[in-house]
Amino acid sequence: GVNWQDTTYAIATNPSNTRERFEQKAFSLVNLMARYDFSPKLSAQLNVNNVFDKKHFGMAEAFGQLTYGEPRNATVTLKYRF
């Protein structure tokens, strides 16, 4: 999957304690998912988010500061149906 976000901005406090407008250009994040069924009852799934490890800001302002969005991460799930 691909998540695309248009240009966004936030008002945040810079290191000199001054409020300023911070703008982030449009960007895309690529996510992948693979699943394998070992049997009708047992399966495994791999999810990889932000495959290309794109640095971006989570534009929700938190206490006057911006934080980075999540870096590349992965989750493996093993599922058994009773």
MOPAC internal coordinates of N, CA, C and O (Angstrom, degrees):
PM7 1SCF
backbone

  N    0.0000 0     0.00 0     0.00 0    0    0    0
  C    1.4371 1     0.00 0     0.00 0    1    0    0
  C    1.5118 1   109.70 1     0.00 0    2    1    0
  O    1.2310 1   121.41 1   -22.27 1    3    2    1
  N    1.3013 1   114.91 1   157.73 1    3    2    1
  C    1.4641 1   121.93 1   177.51 1    5    3    2
  C    1.5215 1   108.19 1  -128.56 1    6    5    3
  O    1.2310 1   120.78 1   -51.49 1    7    6    5
  N    1.3211 1   116.11 1   128.51 1    7    6    5
  C    1.4662 1   122.02 1   173.86 1    9    7    6
  C    1.5169 1   107.38 1  -108.27 1   10    9    7
  O    1.2310 1   120.66 1   -54.41 1   11   10    9
  N    1.3230 1   116.34 1   125.59 1   11   10    9
  C    1.4615 1   121.61 1   179.92 1   13   11   10
  C    1.5088 1   109.12 1  -116.14 1   14   13   11
  O    1.2310 1   120.80 1   -41.73 1   15   14   13
  N    1.3185 1   116.07 1   138.27 1   15   14   13
  C    1.4611 1   120.72 1   177.38 1   17   15   14
  C    1.5138 1   109.03 1  -128.64 1   18   17   15
  O    1.2310 1   120.39 1   -47.29 1   19   18   17
  N    1.3190 1   116.86 1   132.71 1   19   18   17
  C    1.4578 1   122.07 1   178.12 1   21   19   18
  C    1.5269 1   109.89 1   -74.22 1   22   21   19
  O    1.2310 1   120.60 1    -5.20 1   23   22   21
  N    1.3045 1   116.47 1   174.80 1   23   22   21
  C    1.4540 1   121.85 1   178.58 1   25   23   22
  C    1.5330 1   110.09 1   -56.02 1   26   25   23
  O    1.2310 1   120.72 1   -45.88 1   27   26   25
  N    1.3246 1   116.22 1   134.12 1   27   26   25
  C    1.4626 1   121.56 1   178.29 1   29   27   26
  C    1.5285 1   108.90 1  -133.25 1   30   29   27
  O    1.2310 1   121.06 1   -13.71 1   31   30   29
  N    1.3147 1   115.57 1   166.29 1   31   30   29
  C    1.4601 1   118.99 1   176.45 1   33   31   30
  C    1.5215 1   110.13 1  -145.89 1   34   33   31
  O    1.2310 1   121.56 1   -17.47 1   35   34   33
  N    1.3237 1   114.62 1   162.53 1   35   34   33
  C    1.4612 1   121.84 1   175.54 1   37   35   34
  C    1.5239 1   107.11 1  -148.47 1   38   37   35
  O    1.2310 1   120.88 1   -24.21 1   39   38   37
  N    1.3072 1   115.93 1   155.79 1   39   38   37
  C    1.4557 1   121.30 1   173.64 1   41   39   38
  C    1.5295 1   106.54 1   -99.51 1   42   41   39
  O    1.2310 1   120.58 1   -60.47 1   43   42   41
  N    1.3335 1   116.49 1   119.53 1   43   42   41
  C    1.4662 1   120.54 1  -175.28 1   45   43   42
  C    1.5252 1   110.08 1  -134.93 1   46   45   43
  O    1.2310 1   120.86 1   -14.58 1   47   46   45
  N    1.3126 1   115.95 1   165.42 1   47   46   45
  C    1.4567 1   122.16 1   178.98 1   49   47   46
  C    1.5259 1   109.40 1   -91.10 1   50   49   47
  O    1.2310 1   120.54 1   -52.95 1   51   50   49
  N    1.3386 1   116.57 1   127.05 1   51   50   49
  C    1.4631 1   120.40 1   179.06 1   53   51   50
  C    1.5354 1   109.76 1   -86.05 1   54   53   51
  O    1.2310 1   119.49 1    -4.83 1   55   54   53
  N    1.3414 1   118.57 1   175.17 1   55   54   53
  C    1.4721 1   120.53 1  -176.84 1   57   55   54
  C    1.5377 1   114.51 1   -59.11 1   58   57   55
  O    1.2310 1   120.12 1   155.83 1   59   58   57
  N    1.3270 1   117.37 1   -24.17 1   59   58   57
  C    1.4700 1   119.21 1   178.71 1   61   59   58
  C    1.5320 1   111.48 1   -89.11 1   62   61   59
  O    1.2310 1   120.80 1  -164.33 1   63   62   61
  N    1.3406 1   116.08 1    15.67 1   63   62   61
  C    1.4651 1   123.69 1   175.70 1   65   63   62
  C    1.5277 1   113.18 1    65.50 1   66   65   63
  O    1.2310 1   120.59 1  -149.00 1   67   66   65
  N    1.3287 1   116.49 1    31.00 1   67   66   65
  C    1.4571 1   122.74 1   177.23 1   69   67   66
  C    1.5268 1   108.73 1  -110.87 1   70   69   67
  O    1.2310 1   120.49 1   -43.27 1   71   70   69
  N    1.3318 1   116.67 1   136.73 1   71   70   69
  C    1.4698 1   120.66 1   177.46 1   73   71   70
  C    1.5250 1   109.00 1   -78.10 1   74   73   71
  O    1.2310 1   120.59 1   -46.72 1   75   74   73
  N    1.3344 1   116.48 1   133.28 1   75   74   73
  C    1.4629 1   120.43 1   176.91 1   77   75   74
  C    1.5143 1   110.61 1  -147.67 1   78   77   75
  O    1.2310 1   121.84 1   -20.17 1   79   78   77
  N    1.3169 1   114.09 1   159.83 1   79   78   77
  C    1.4675 1   120.59 1   179.04 1   81   79   78
  C    1.5185 1   108.41 1   -82.07 1   82   81   79
  O    1.2310 1   120.98 1   -51.42 1   83   82   81
  N    1.3384 1   115.73 1   128.58 1   83   82   81
  C    1.4621 1   121.88 1   177.08 1   85   83   82
  C    1.5207 1   107.22 1  -114.11 1   86   85   83
  O    1.2310 1   120.33 1   -54.20 1   87   86   85
  N    1.3410 1   116.97 1   125.80 1   87   86   85
  C    1.4661 1   120.92 1  -178.74 1   89   87   86
  C    1.5225 1   109.51 1  -113.57 1   90   89   87
  O    1.2310 1   121.29 1   -42.81 1   91   90   89
  N    1.3211 1   115.13 1   137.19 1   91   90   89
  C    1.4663 1   121.59 1   176.73 1   93   91   90
  C    1.5230 1   107.80 1  -116.41 1   94   93   91
  O    1.2310 1   121.01 1   -54.81 1   95   94   93
  N    1.3150 1   115.68 1   125.19 1   95   94   93
  C    1.4694 1   121.22 1   179.22 1   97   95   94
  C    1.5276 1   110.60 1   -65.87 1   98   97   95
  O    1.2310 1   120.72 1   -16.22 1   99   98   97
  N    1.3184 1   116.23 1   163.78 1   99   98   97
  C    1.4661 1   121.66 1   177.92 1  101   99   98
  C    1.5262 1   109.85 1   -59.50 1  102  101   99
  O    1.2310 1   120.75 1   -34.36 1  103  102  101
  N    1.3284 1   116.18 1   145.64 1  103  102  101
  C    1.4629 1   120.41 1   179.08 1  105  103  102
  C    1.5269 1   109.60 1  -153.13 1  106  105  103
  O    1.2310 1   121.25 1   -15.21 1  107  106  105
  N    1.3362 1   115.22 1   164.79 1  107  106  105
  C    1.4595 1   122.33 1   178.04 1  109  107  106
  C    1.5214 1   109.36 1  -125.77 1  110  109  107
  O    1.2310 1   121.11 1   -34.21 1  111  110  109
  N    1.3344 1   115.48 1   145.79 1  111  110  109
  C    1.4566 1   121.91 1   173.37 1  113  111  110
  C    1.5243 1   107.86 1  -119.91 1  114  113  111
  O    1.2310 1   120.52 1   -44.78 1  115  114  113
  N    1.3297 1   116.61 1   135.22 1  115  114  113
  C    1.4605 1   122.29 1  -179.26 1  117  115  114
  C    1.5263 1   109.24 1  -105.29 1  118  117  115
  O    1.2310 1   120.58 1   -48.73 1  119  118  117
  N    1.3314 1   116.49 1   131.27 1  119  118  117
  C    1.4646 1   123.14 1   178.35 1  121  119  118
  C    1.5264 1   108.69 1  -124.11 1  122  121  119
  O    1.2310 1   120.31 1   -35.58 1  123  122  121
  N    1.3262 1   117.02 1   144.42 1  123  122  121
  C    1.4617 1   121.47 1   179.66 1  125  123  122
  C    1.5220 1   110.50 1  -125.02 1  126  125  123
  O    1.2310 1   120.99 1   -28.81 1  127  126  125
  N    1.3290 1   115.72 1   151.19 1  127  126  125
  C    1.4623 1   121.66 1   176.51 1  129  127  126
  C    1.5243 1   107.59 1  -141.80 1  130  129  127
  O    1.2310 1   120.95 1   -44.51 1  131  130  129
  N    1.3310 1   115.79 1   135.49 1  131  130  129
  C    1.4656 1   121.73 1   174.48 1  133  131  130
  C    1.5228 1   107.47 1  -134.12 1  134  133  131
  O    1.2310 1   121.26 1   -37.93 1  135  134  133
  N    1.3342 1   115.19 1   142.07 1  135  134  133
  C    1.4638 1   119.94 1  -179.65 1  137  135  134
  C    1.5241 1   108.71 1  -135.58 1  138  137  135
  O    1.2310 1   121.10 1   -36.87 1  139  138  137
  N    1.3172 1   115.51 1   143.13 1  139  138  137
  C    1.4616 1   120.87 1   177.70 1  141  139  138
  C    1.5246 1   108.54 1  -134.52 1  142  141  139
  O    1.2310 1   120.66 1   -50.75 1  143  142  141
  N    1.3358 1   116.34 1   129.25 1  143  142  141
  C    1.4685 1   122.22 1   176.14 1  145  143  142
  C    1.5235 1   108.40 1   -95.65 1  146  145  143
  O    1.2310 1   120.58 1   -67.28 1  147  146  145
  N    1.3201 1   116.49 1   112.72 1  147  146  145
  C    1.4619 1   121.07 1   176.80 1  149  147  146
  C    1.5254 1   110.75 1   -74.13 1  150  149  147
  O    1.2310 1   121.09 1   145.54 1  151  150  149
  N    1.3318 1   115.52 1   -34.46 1  151  150  149
  C    1.4577 1   123.11 1   178.63 1  153  151  150
  C    1.5319 1   106.40 1  -157.27 1  154  153  151
  O    1.2310 1   119.64 1    -4.36 1  155  154  153
  N    1.3388 1   118.30 1   175.64 1  155  154  153
  C    1.4706 1   118.78 1   177.70 1  157  155  154
  C    1.5331 1   113.32 1   -60.16 1  158  157  155
  O    1.2310 1   119.84 1   159.53 1  159  158  157
  N    1.3257 1   117.91 1   -20.47 1  159  158  157
  C    1.4655 1   120.97 1  -177.88 1  161  159  158
  C    1.5306 1   114.51 1  -105.47 1  162  161  159
  O    1.2310 1   119.78 1   160.14 1  163  162  161
  N    1.3286 1   118.02 1   -19.86 1  163  162  161
  C    1.4654 1   120.98 1  -174.13 1  165  163  162
  C    1.5273 1   110.94 1  -120.86 1  166  165  163
  O    1.2310 1   120.88 1   -51.86 1  167  166  165
  N    1.3409 1   115.92 1   128.14 1  167  166  165
  C    1.4633 1   120.27 1   177.78 1  169  167  166
  C    1.5271 1   110.14 1  -142.14 1  170  169  167
  O    1.2310 1   120.96 1   -20.47 1  171  170  169
  N    1.3240 1   115.78 1   159.53 1  171  170  169
  C    1.4659 1   122.32 1   176.32 1  173  171  170
  C    1.5219 1   107.74 1  -129.39 1  174  173  171
  O    1.2310 1   121.22 1   -34.46 1  175  174  173
  N    1.3249 1   115.27 1   145.54 1  175  174  173
  C    1.4600 1   120.10 1   179.84 1  177  175  174
  C    1.5237 1   109.35 1  -136.80 1  178  177  175
  O    1.2310 1   120.65 1   -41.76 1  179  178  177
  N    1.3355 1   116.37 1   138.24 1  179  178  177
  C    1.4610 1   123.43 1   177.31 1  181  179  178
  C    1.5213 1   108.05 1  -118.69 1  182  181  179
  O    1.2310 1   120.39 1   -53.10 1  183  182  181
  N    1.3302 1   116.87 1   126.90 1  183  182  181
  C    1.4581 1   122.60 1   174.39 1  185  183  182
  C    1.5204 1   108.09 1  -118.74 1  186  185  183
  O    1.2310 1   120.28 1   -50.75 1  187  186  185
  N    1.3392 1   117.08 1   129.25 1  187  186  185
  C    1.4607 1   122.30 1   175.71 1  189  187  186
  C    1.5234 1   107.12 1  -121.87 1  190  189  187
  O    1.2310 1   120.79 1   -59.13 1  191  190  189
  N    1.3274 1   116.10 1   120.87 1  191  190  189
  C    1.4624 1   121.97 1  -179.42 1  193  191  190
  C    1.5208 1   110.05 1  -104.74 1  194  193  191
  O    1.2310 1   120.77 1   -33.95 1  195  194  193
  N    1.3396 1   116.14 1   146.05 1  195  194  193
  C    1.4637 1   122.71 1  -179.37 1  197  195  194
  C    1.5347 1   109.90 1    53.71 1  198  197  195
  O    1.2310 1   120.96 1  -123.85 1  199  198  197
  N    1.3103 1   115.77 1    56.15 1  199  198  197
  C    1.4722 1   123.97 1  -173.86 1  201  199  198
  C    1.5287 1   112.85 1   -50.28 1  202  201  199
  O    1.2310 1   119.81 1   139.00 1  203  202  201
  N    1.3282 1   117.96 1   -41.00 1  203  202  201
  C    1.4632 1   120.96 1  -176.36 1  205  203  202
  C    1.5351 1   112.27 1   -92.84 1  206  205  203
  O    1.2310 1   120.42 1  -168.39 1  207  206  205
  N    1.3193 1   116.80 1    11.61 1  207  206  205
  C    1.4672 1   123.97 1   176.14 1  209  207  206
  C    1.5288 1   111.60 1    52.50 1  210  209  207
  O    1.2310 1   121.05 1  -132.96 1  211  210  209
  N    1.3235 1   115.59 1    47.04 1  211  210  209
  C    1.4644 1   122.79 1  -179.52 1  213  211  210
  C    1.5240 1   110.00 1   -68.70 1  214  213  211
  O    1.2310 1   120.28 1   -56.47 1  215  214  213
  N    1.3471 1   117.07 1   123.53 1  215  214  213
  C    1.4624 1   120.48 1   176.20 1  217  215  214
  C    1.5232 1   108.50 1   -78.12 1  218  217  215
  O    1.2310 1   121.18 1   -51.98 1  219  218  217
  N    1.3140 1   115.35 1   128.02 1  219  218  217
  C    1.4609 1   121.05 1   179.15 1  221  219  218
  C    1.5249 1   108.58 1  -152.48 1  222  221  219
  O    1.2310 1   120.99 1   -17.13 1  223  222  221
  N    1.2930 1   115.71 1   162.87 1  223  222  221
  C    1.4507 1   119.98 1   178.51 1  225  223  222
  C    1.5168 1   109.98 1   -99.37 1  226  225  223
  O    1.2310 1   121.11 1   -39.79 1  227  226  225
  N    1.3273 1   115.49 1   140.21 1  227  226  225
  C    1.4516 1   120.35 1   167.25 1  229  227  226
  C    1.5205 1   104.64 1   -77.55 1  230  229  227
  O    1.2310 1   119.71 1   -72.64 1  231  230  229
  N    1.3040 1   118.15 1   107.36 1  231  230  229
  C    1.4560 1   121.24 1  -167.01 1  233  231  230
  C    1.5233 1   114.51 1   -72.56 1  234  233  231
  O    1.2310 1   119.40 1  -179.55 1  235  234  233
  N    1.3162 1   118.75 1     0.45 1  235  234  233
  C    1.4567 1   119.68 1   175.46 1  237  235  234
  C    1.5224 1   107.67 1   -74.21 1  238  237  235
  O    1.2310 1   120.73 1   -59.95 1  239  238  237
  N    1.3070 1   116.21 1   120.05 1  239  238  237
  C    1.4583 1   120.84 1  -178.77 1  241  239  238
  C    1.5252 1   109.49 1   -72.61 1  242  241  239
  O    1.2310 1   120.40 1   -46.74 1  243  242  241
  N    1.3139 1   116.84 1   133.26 1  243  242  241
  C    1.4633 1   121.99 1   178.92 1  245  243  242
  C    1.5252 1   108.44 1  -123.32 1  246  245  243
  O    1.2310 1   120.32 1   -71.87 1  247  246  245
  N    1.3060 1   116.99 1   108.13 1  247  246  245
  C    1.4684 1   122.09 1   179.16 1  249  247  246
  C    1.5185 1   111.68 1    56.42 1  250  249  247
  O    1.2310 1   120.41 1  -140.61 1  251  250  249
  N    1.3463 1   116.83 1    39.39 1  251  250  249
  C    1.4589 1   121.20 1   177.00 1  253  251  250
  C    1.5073 1   114.80 1    78.36 1  254  253  251
  O    1.2310 1   119.48 1  -169.83 1  255  254  253
  N    1.3186 1   118.59 1    10.17 1  255  254  253
  C    1.4543 1   121.68 1  -178.98 1  257  255  254
  C    1.5209 1   110.28 1  -129.45 1  258  257  255
  O    1.2310 1   120.86 1   -24.71 1  259  258  257
  N    1.3220 1   115.96 1   155.29 1  259  258  257
  C    1.4686 1   121.68 1   176.11 1  261  259  258
  C    1.5187 1   109.59 1  -100.64 1  262  261  259
  O    1.2310 1   120.44 1   -30.37 1  263  262  261
  N    1.3113 1   116.76 1   149.63 1  263  262  261
  C    1.4590 1   121.23 1   176.89 1  265  263  262
  C    1.5283 1   108.53 1  -123.56 1  266  265  263
  O    1.2310 1   120.90 1   -26.45 1  267  266  265
  N    1.3229 1   115.88 1   153.55 1  267  266  265
  C    1.4589 1   120.06 1   176.69 1  269  267  266
  C    1.5154 1   110.24 1   -69.54 1  270  269  267
  O    1.2310 1   121.02 1   -31.06 1  271  270  269
  N    1.3428 1   115.65 1   148.94 1  271  270  269
  C    1.4506 1   121.01 1   171.81 1  273  271  270
  C    1.5228 1   109.13 1   -73.45 1  274  273  271
  O    1.2310 1   120.69 1    -9.25 1  275  274  273
  N    1.3024 1   116.29 1   170.75 1  275  274  273
  C    1.4666 1   120.48 1  -176.26 1  277  275  274
  C    1.5239 1   111.84 1   -63.86 1  278  277  275
  O    1.2310 1   120.03 1   -43.90 1  279  278  277
  N    1.3410 1   117.55 1   136.10 1  279  278  277
  C    1.4639 1   120.55 1   173.70 1  281  279  278
  C    1.5362 1   109.77 1   -76.01 1  282  281  279
  O    1.2310 1   120.79 1     1.77 1  283  282  281
  N    1.3198 1   116.09 1  -178.23 1  283  282  281
  C    1.4637 1   120.03 1   177.33 1  285  283  282
  C    1.5278 1   108.80 1   -55.31 1  286  285  283
  O    1.2310 1   120.99 1   -43.79 1  287  286  285
  N    1.3198 1   115.70 1   136.21 1  287  286  285
  C    1.4616 1   121.08 1   177.63 1  289  287  286
  C    1.5127 1   108.78 1  -151.46 1  290  289  287
  O    1.2310 1   121.06 1   -20.27 1  291  290  289
  N    1.3169 1   115.59 1   159.73 1  291  290  289
  C    1.4668 1   120.42 1  -177.19 1  293  291  290
  C    1.5289 1   110.04 1  -137.86 1  294  293  291
  O    1.2310 1   121.65 1   -27.65 1  295  294  293
  N    1.3235 1   114.45 1   152.35 1  295  294  293
  C    1.4614 1   121.92 1   176.84 1  297  295  294
  C    1.5246 1   108.15 1  -135.32 1  298  297  295
  O    1.2310 1   120.80 1   -46.25 1  299  298  297
  N    1.3225 1   116.08 1   133.75 1  299  298  297
  C    1.4674 1   121.43 1   174.43 1  301  299  298
  C    1.5230 1   107.27 1  -115.19 1  302  301  299
  O    1.2310 1   121.05 1   -49.20 1  303  302  301
  N    1.3343 1   115.60 1   130.80 1  303  302  301
  C    1.4613 1   120.94 1  -179.98 1  305  303  302
  C    1.5207 1   108.93 1  -123.46 1  306  305  303
  O    1.2310 1   120.92 1   -49.12 1  307  306  305
  N    1.3076 1   115.85 1   130.88 1  307  306  305
  C    1.4558 1   123.00 1   174.36 1  309  307  306
  C    1.5160 1   106.06 1  -109.97 1  310  309  307
  O    1.2310 1   120.28 1   -54.81 1  311  310  309
  N    1.3413 1   117.07 1   125.19 1  311  310  309
  C    1.4562 1   121.04 1  -174.92 1  313  311  310
  C    1.5307 1   110.49 1  -124.03 1  314  313  311
  O    1.2310 1   121.27 1   -49.63 1  315  314  313
  N    1.3325 1   115.18 1   130.37 1  315  314  313
  C    1.4507 1   120.49 1   176.41 1  317  315  314
  C    1.5189 1   107.99 1  -123.14 1  318  317  315
  O    1.2310 1   120.70 1   -51.19 1  319  318  317
  N    1.3394 1   116.26 1   128.81 1  319  318  317
  C    1.4704 1   122.13 1   179.68 1  321  319  318
  C    1.5241 1   109.10 1   -99.72 1  322  321  319
  O    1.2310 1   120.89 1   -48.58 1  323  322  321
  N    1.3267 1   115.89 1   131.42 1  323  322  321
  C    1.4758 1   121.12 1   179.67 1  325  323  322
  C    1.5056 1   110.30 1   -87.84 1  326  325  323
  O    1.2310 1   120.10 1   180.00 1  327  326  325

